[in-house]
Amino acid sequence: MTVYLDHAATTPLRPEVRDAWLQAHETVGNASSIHGAGQAARRVLEDARERLAAVLRAEPIEVVFTSGGTESIGLALQGLWRARSQGQGAVVLPDGEHHAVLDTVAWLASHESARIEPVGLDELGRIPVSSFAAAVETAGVALATAIVAGNESGTINDAPALAAAAAAARVPLHLDAVAALGRIPVTFAGWRADAPAGSGLVALSVSGHKLGAPVGTGALVVSRTVALEPLLHGGGQQRGLRAGTQDLAGAVALATAAELAEREREGESARLAELRDDFLSRLREVLPEALLLGDPRDRLPGTIQLLLPGAAGESLLFLLDQHGIAVSTGSACQAGVAEPSHVVLAMGRSETEARQVLRITLGRTTTGDDLDALLRALPVAYRRLVR
């Protein structure tokens, strides 16, 4: 039986979410139809929107359902750029963002003449607020983006301060909260504070399969005060920001998963942090060479990024997989691509070190026995590679 320790890539579908998802599939009718069946479907859909908005501390009208984090990020960044840039300007881009962000901004640079205004990370993987503030104050900045919590390092950024810096510079900001939701408090309204219309935090992306919802569910929160150019046209659904027949069952599943994750967040975070800290304490005794990357305190409770000197992460992953243990070397979106972690490089580590990392991520189904199994297997795998 597999010991699954890759919850940041995806986490198992929750039984309660599966049941709500399947029950919603019994609703007959297109939510855009005006007959009774259509309006009944719309009521179910809008109830899900209201429930998710309550978790995210947003207004229901601000919630746009999508197919997941990547689409949400693409809609936010491309939509903001096309609505605001007039074909010129810069995008403020911290170095440690998820590839869904990095690749979208790279596409804007190569296809739509966007200039990239980079922001380096500190040695703990954090976005320095002072550096971010200086970047958004640069002339010609069209928009900015930042990750709330590192999907590889687990380091938690100061989202309110980043949003305040963008607001002061009157720059619209997108926050990637995919790794953060369900693990730390996420509050769209709170982070927006008193930002001038169309500036500061205007968009926030989340994904369902990180919470126990089905793959293919997600949302983008879009402030009602911001102009956003849609990627899809034809139908005018969701304020015209995402055309197409809406996935009623997916919306219900996402709302259910988000509610459950938020309800359990404090207790589950404490449980995972205790498991994590106990594992790291025992790991130091049997494998003192292993180094924890990221902030040792202000980090996601279930994320462990280890630097294992002298051992290629891909090789360790393979050997652990032979022991029935599933971990990763970084973002699942880069699976199968043997390249150094850009996040580790951004922390100031060498390319060699950036190839010697493992990401171990805990979730709702993780037990102490799972980490005991890893603790038995990891030193053996490491000694096999480093003699």
C-alpha positions as CSV (number, residue, x, y, z in Angstrom):
1,M,0.0,0.0,0.0
2,T,1.4,3.4,-1.0
3,V,2.4,5.9,1.7
4,Y,1.2,9.0,0.1
5,L,3.2,12.2,1.1
6,D,2.5,14.4,-2.0
7,H,-0.6,16.2,-0.9
8,A,0.6,19.5,-2.3
9,A,0.4,17.9,-5.8
10,T,-3.2,16.7,-5.1
11,T,-5.0,15.3,-2.2
12,P,-7.6,12.4,-2.0
13,L,-11.2,13.2,-2.9
14,R,-13.1,13.6,0.4
15,P,-16.0,11.3,0.9
16,E,-18.3,14.1,1.9
17,V,-17.3,16.1,-1.2
18,R,-17.8,13.1,-3.5
19,D,-21.3,12.6,-2.1
20,A,-22.2,16.3,-2.6
21,W,-20.7,16.2,-6.1
22,L,-22.7,13.2,-7.1
23,Q,-25.9,14.5,-5.6
24,A,-25.5,17.8,-7.5
25,H,-25.2,15.7,-10.7
26,E,-28.8,14.7,-10.1
27,T,-29.9,18.3,-10.7
28,V,-31.3,18.5,-14.2
29,G,-31.2,21.8,-16.0
30,N,-28.8,24.4,-17.4
31,A,-28.4,27.3,-14.9
32,S,-28.7,29.7,-17.8
33,S,-32.1,28.5,-18.9
34,I,-35.2,30.4,-17.9
35,H,-37.5,27.5,-17.3
36,G,-38.2,26.0,-13.9
37,A,-35.6,23.3,-14.2
38,G,-33.0,25.9,-15.2
39,Q,-33.8,28.2,-12.4
40,A,-33.7,25.3,-9.9
41,A,-30.2,24.6,-11.2
42,R,-29.2,28.3,-10.9
43,R,-30.3,28.3,-7.2
44,V,-28.0,25.3,-6.5
45,L,-25.2,27.0,-8.3
46,E,-25.6,30.4,-6.6
47,D,-25.9,28.7,-3.2
48,A,-22.4,27.2,-3.9
49,R,-21.1,30.5,-5.0
50,E,-22.3,32.1,-1.7
51,R,-20.8,29.3,0.4
52,L,-17.4,29.6,-1.3
53,A,-17.5,33.4,-1.0
54,A,-18.1,33.1,2.7
55,V,-15.0,30.9,3.1
56,L,-12.9,33.3,1.0
57,R,-14.4,36.4,2.7
58,A,-15.6,37.8,-0.6
59,E,-18.8,38.9,-2.2
60,P,-20.7,36.1,-4.1
61,I,-20.6,38.3,-7.3
62,E,-16.8,38.3,-7.1
63,V,-16.5,34.5,-7.3
64,V,-15.8,33.2,-10.8
65,F,-15.8,29.4,-11.1
66,T,-13.0,27.9,-13.2
67,S,-11.5,24.6,-14.1
68,G,-8.7,25.0,-11.5
69,G,-5.8,27.0,-10.4
70,T,-4.0,27.2,-13.7
71,E,-7.0,28.6,-15.5
72,S,-7.7,31.0,-12.6
73,I,-4.2,32.3,-12.8
74,G,-4.3,32.6,-16.6
75,L,-7.5,34.5,-16.5
76,A,-6.2,36.9,-13.8
77,L,-2.9,37.7,-15.4
78,Q,-3.9,37.7,-19.1
79,G,-7.2,39.4,-18.3
80,L,-5.5,42.2,-16.2
81,W,-2.8,42.7,-18.8
82,R,-5.2,43.1,-21.7
83,A,-7.5,45.3,-19.8
84,R,-4.9,47.6,-18.4
85,S,-1.6,47.5,-20.4
86,Q,-2.6,48.9,-23.8
87,G,0.2,46.7,-25.2
88,Q,3.0,48.0,-23.0
89,G,4.2,48.1,-19.5
90,A,5.6,45.7,-16.9
91,V,4.5,42.8,-14.7
92,V,6.0,42.6,-11.3
93,L,7.0,38.9,-10.8
94,P,8.7,37.4,-7.8
95,D,11.2,34.7,-8.6
96,G,9.6,31.8,-6.7
97,E,6.1,31.8,-8.2
98,H,4.4,28.6,-9.4
99,H,5.0,27.7,-13.0
100,A,1.4,28.5,-13.9
101,V,2.3,32.1,-13.1
102,L,5.9,32.1,-14.4
103,D,4.9,30.6,-17.8
104,T,1.9,32.9,-18.2
105,V,4.0,36.0,-17.6
106,A,6.7,34.6,-19.9
107,W,4.0,34.2,-22.6
108,L,2.9,37.8,-22.1
109,A,6.5,38.9,-22.5
110,S,7.1,36.9,-25.7
111,H,3.7,37.4,-27.3
112,E,2.4,40.7,-26.0
113,S,5.6,42.7,-25.3
114,A,5.2,42.7,-21.5
115,R,8.3,43.7,-19.6
116,I,9.1,41.6,-16.5
117,E,10.0,43.5,-13.3
118,P,11.5,40.7,-11.1
119,V,11.6,40.5,-7.4
120,G,14.1,38.3,-5.7
121,L,13.4,36.1,-2.7
122,D,15.3,36.0,0.5
123,E,17.2,32.9,1.7
124,L,14.0,31.6,3.4
125,G,12.0,31.8,0.2
126,R,10.1,34.9,1.2
127,I,9.1,37.8,-1.0
128,P,10.7,40.9,0.8
129,V,8.0,43.5,1.2
130,S,10.5,46.3,0.6
131,S,11.7,44.9,-2.7
132,F,8.1,44.2,-3.8
133,A,7.1,47.8,-2.9
134,A,10.0,49.2,-4.9
135,A,9.1,47.1,-7.9
136,V,5.4,48.1,-8.0
137,E,6.5,51.8,-7.8
138,T,8.5,51.4,-11.0
139,A,7.2,53.5,-13.8
140,G,4.9,51.7,-16.3
141,V,3.9,48.7,-14.1
142,A,0.6,47.3,-15.4
143,L,0.0,44.6,-12.7
144,A,1.7,42.5,-10.1
145,T,1.4,39.0,-8.8
146,A,2.6,37.1,-5.7
147,I,2.1,33.7,-4.1
148,V,0.5,33.7,-0.7
149,A,2.5,30.6,0.5
150,G,5.3,28.8,-1.4
151,N,4.1,25.6,-3.0
152,E,7.6,24.1,-2.8
153,S,9.1,25.8,0.3
154,G,5.9,26.3,2.3
155,T,7.2,29.7,3.4
156,I,4.2,32.1,4.1
157,N,4.4,35.6,2.6
158,D,3.0,38.7,4.1
159,A,-0.1,39.0,1.9
160,P,-1.6,42.0,3.6
161,A,1.7,44.0,3.3
162,L,2.1,43.0,-0.3
163,A,-1.5,44.1,-1.1
164,A,-0.9,47.4,0.8
165,A,2.2,48.1,-1.3
166,A,0.3,47.4,-4.5
167,A,-2.5,49.6,-3.4
168,A,-0.2,52.5,-2.4
169,A,1.3,52.3,-5.9
170,R,-2.2,52.0,-7.5
171,V,-1.2,48.7,-9.1
172,P,-3.7,45.8,-9.4
173,L,-2.4,42.7,-7.7
174,H,-3.2,39.0,-8.2
175,L,-2.5,36.6,-5.3
176,D,-2.0,32.9,-5.9
177,A,-3.7,31.3,-2.8
178,V,-3.8,27.7,-4.2
179,A,-1.3,26.3,-1.7
180,A,-2.6,28.5,1.1
181,L,-6.4,27.9,1.2
182,G,-7.4,25.5,3.9
183,R,-4.0,25.8,5.6
184,I,-3.8,29.4,6.7
185,P,-6.6,32.1,6.9
186,V,-7.4,33.5,3.5
187,T,-9.5,36.7,3.4
188,F,-10.0,38.6,0.1
189,A,-11.9,41.5,1.8
190,G,-9.4,41.7,4.6
191,W,-6.4,41.8,2.4
192,R,-8.0,44.4,0.1
193,A,-8.4,46.8,3.0
194,D,-9.1,50.3,1.8
195,A,-7.4,50.0,-1.6
196,P,-8.4,52.6,-4.3
197,A,-10.7,51.1,-6.9
198,G,-8.9,48.9,-9.4
199,S,-5.7,48.7,-7.4
200,G,-4.2,46.6,-4.6
201,L,-5.6,43.1,-4.4
202,V,-8.1,42.6,-7.2
203,A,-7.9,38.9,-8.0
204,L,-7.2,35.7,-6.0
205,S,-6.9,32.2,-7.4
206,V,-7.8,28.9,-5.7
207,S,-8.0,25.2,-6.7
208,G,-10.3,22.4,-5.7
209,H,-8.1,19.3,-5.9
210,K,-5.7,20.7,-3.2
211,L,-8.7,20.6,-0.8
212,G,-10.2,17.2,-1.5
213,A,-12.5,18.4,-4.3
214,P,-12.4,16.8,-7.8
215,V,-9.7,17.7,-10.3
216,G,-11.1,20.3,-12.7
217,T,-12.6,22.6,-10.0
218,G,-11.4,26.0,-9.0
219,A,-12.2,29.7,-8.7
220,L,-10.9,33.2,-9.3
221,V,-12.1,35.9,-7.0
222,V,-12.3,39.2,-9.0
223,S,-13.1,42.5,-7.4
224,R,-16.2,44.2,-8.8
225,T,-14.1,47.4,-9.2
226,V,-11.5,46.0,-11.6
227,A,-11.6,45.7,-15.4
228,L,-10.7,42.2,-16.6
229,E,-10.6,41.0,-20.2
230,P,-12.1,37.5,-20.5
231,L,-10.2,34.7,-22.2
232,L,-13.4,33.0,-23.4
233,H,-16.4,34.6,-25.1
234,G,-19.9,33.4,-25.9
235,G,-22.7,33.5,-23.3
236,G,-21.9,36.2,-20.9
237,Q,-21.9,33.9,-17.8
238,Q,-20.2,35.0,-14.6
239,R,-20.2,38.7,-15.2
240,G,-19.0,38.0,-18.7
241,L,-15.6,37.0,-17.3
242,R,-15.8,33.3,-18.1
243,A,-18.3,32.2,-20.8
244,G,-19.7,28.7,-21.1
245,T,-22.2,26.4,-19.3
246,Q,-21.3,26.4,-15.7
247,D,-20.2,23.2,-13.9
248,L,-22.9,23.1,-11.2
249,A,-21.7,19.9,-9.6
250,G,-18.1,21.1,-9.6
251,A,-19.1,24.3,-7.9
252,V,-21.0,22.4,-5.2
253,A,-18.0,20.1,-4.7
254,L,-15.6,23.0,-4.4
255,A,-17.8,24.9,-2.0
256,T,-18.2,21.8,0.2
257,A,-14.4,21.0,0.2
258,A,-13.6,24.7,1.1
259,E,-16.1,24.7,3.9
260,L,-14.8,21.5,5.4
261,A,-11.2,22.6,5.1
262,E,-11.9,25.9,6.7
263,R,-13.9,24.3,9.5
264,E,-11.1,21.9,10.3
265,R,-8.2,24.3,9.5
266,E,-7.0,25.2,13.0
267,G,-7.2,21.7,14.4
268,E,-5.7,20.0,11.3
269,S,-2.9,22.6,11.0
270,A,-1.9,21.9,14.6
271,R,-2.0,18.2,14.0
272,L,0.1,18.4,10.9
273,A,2.6,20.8,12.4
274,E,3.1,18.4,15.3
275,L,3.6,15.5,12.9
276,R,6.0,17.6,10.8
277,D,8.1,18.8,13.8
278,D,8.3,15.3,15.3
279,F,9.5,14.0,12.0
280,L,12.1,16.7,11.6
281,S,13.4,16.2,15.1
282,R,13.8,12.4,14.6
283,L,15.3,13.0,11.1
284,R,18.1,15.1,12.5
285,E,19.1,12.1,14.6
286,V,19.4,9.6,11.8
287,L,20.2,11.9,8.9
288,P,21.9,15.1,10.2
289,E,23.0,16.0,6.6
290,A,19.4,16.8,5.7
291,L,18.6,20.6,5.7
292,L,15.2,22.1,6.0
293,L,14.6,24.8,3.5
294,G,12.2,27.7,3.8
295,D,11.1,29.6,6.9
296,P,11.4,27.3,10.0
297,R,8.4,28.9,11.7
298,D,6.2,30.9,9.3
299,R,5.5,28.0,7.0
300,L,2.6,25.8,5.9
301,P,2.0,23.1,8.5
302,G,2.3,20.2,6.2
303,T,5.1,21.2,3.9
304,I,8.7,19.9,4.3
305,Q,11.3,20.8,1.7
306,L,14.6,19.1,2.3
307,L,18.0,19.7,0.8
308,L,20.0,16.4,0.8
309,P,23.6,17.1,-0.1
310,G,25.2,14.8,-2.6
311,A,22.0,13.0,-3.6
312,A,19.9,13.8,-6.7
313,G,16.3,14.4,-5.8
314,E,15.1,12.4,-8.8
315,S,17.1,9.4,-7.7
316,L,15.8,9.6,-4.1
317,L,12.3,9.9,-5.3
318,F,12.8,6.7,-7.4
319,L,14.3,4.8,-4.5
320,L,11.5,5.9,-2.1
321,D,8.9,5.0,-4.7
322,Q,10.4,1.5,-4.7
323,H,9.6,1.4,-1.0
324,G,6.0,2.4,-1.7
325,I,6.5,6.0,-0.6
326,A,5.2,8.9,-2.8
327,V,7.0,12.3,-2.5
328,S,8.1,14.8,-5.0
329,T,11.1,17.0,-5.9
330,G,8.9,20.1,-6.5
331,S,5.8,21.3,-8.3
332,A,3.8,18.5,-9.9
333,C,3.4,20.7,-12.9
334,Q,7.1,20.0,-13.6
335,A,6.8,16.2,-13.1
336,G,8.9,14.2,-15.5
337,V,11.2,17.2,-16.2
338,A,14.6,16.8,-14.6
339,E,15.5,20.4,-13.9
340,P,16.7,22.3,-10.9
341,S,14.1,23.8,-8.6
342,H,13.7,27.5,-9.5
343,V,12.5,28.2,-6.0
344,V,15.7,26.8,-4.5
345,L,17.8,28.8,-7.0
346,A,15.8,31.9,-6.0
347,M,16.8,31.3,-2.3
348,G,20.4,31.7,-3.4
349,R,21.4,28.0,-3.6
350,S,23.5,26.6,-6.3
351,E,22.2,24.7,-9.3
352,T,23.7,21.5,-7.9
353,E,21.8,22.0,-4.6
354,A,18.6,22.9,-6.5
355,R,18.7,19.3,-7.9
356,Q,19.1,17.7,-4.5
357,V,15.8,18.5,-2.9
358,L,12.7,16.6,-1.9
359,R,9.3,18.0,-1.1
360,I,7.3,16.0,1.4
361,T,3.7,17.3,1.9
362,L,1.3,16.1,4.5
363,G,-2.5,16.1,4.3
364,R,-5.8,15.0,6.0
365,T,-5.0,11.3,5.5
366,T,-1.4,11.5,6.8
367,T,-0.6,9.5,9.9
368,G,2.3,9.1,12.2
369,D,2.8,5.6,10.7
370,D,3.3,7.2,7.3
371,L,6.2,9.4,8.6
372,D,7.6,6.4,10.4
373,A,7.8,4.6,7.1
374,L,9.5,7.6,5.5
375,L,11.9,7.8,8.4
376,R,13.0,4.2,7.9
377,A,13.3,4.5,4.1
378,L,14.9,7.9,3.6
379,P,18.3,7.3,5.4
380,V,18.7,4.0,3.6
381,A,18.0,5.6,0.2
382,Y,20.3,8.5,0.9
383,R,23.2,6.2,2.1
384,R,22.8,4.2,-1.1
385,L,23.4,7.3,-3.2
386,V,26.0,9.0,-1.0
387,R,28.8,6.6,0.0
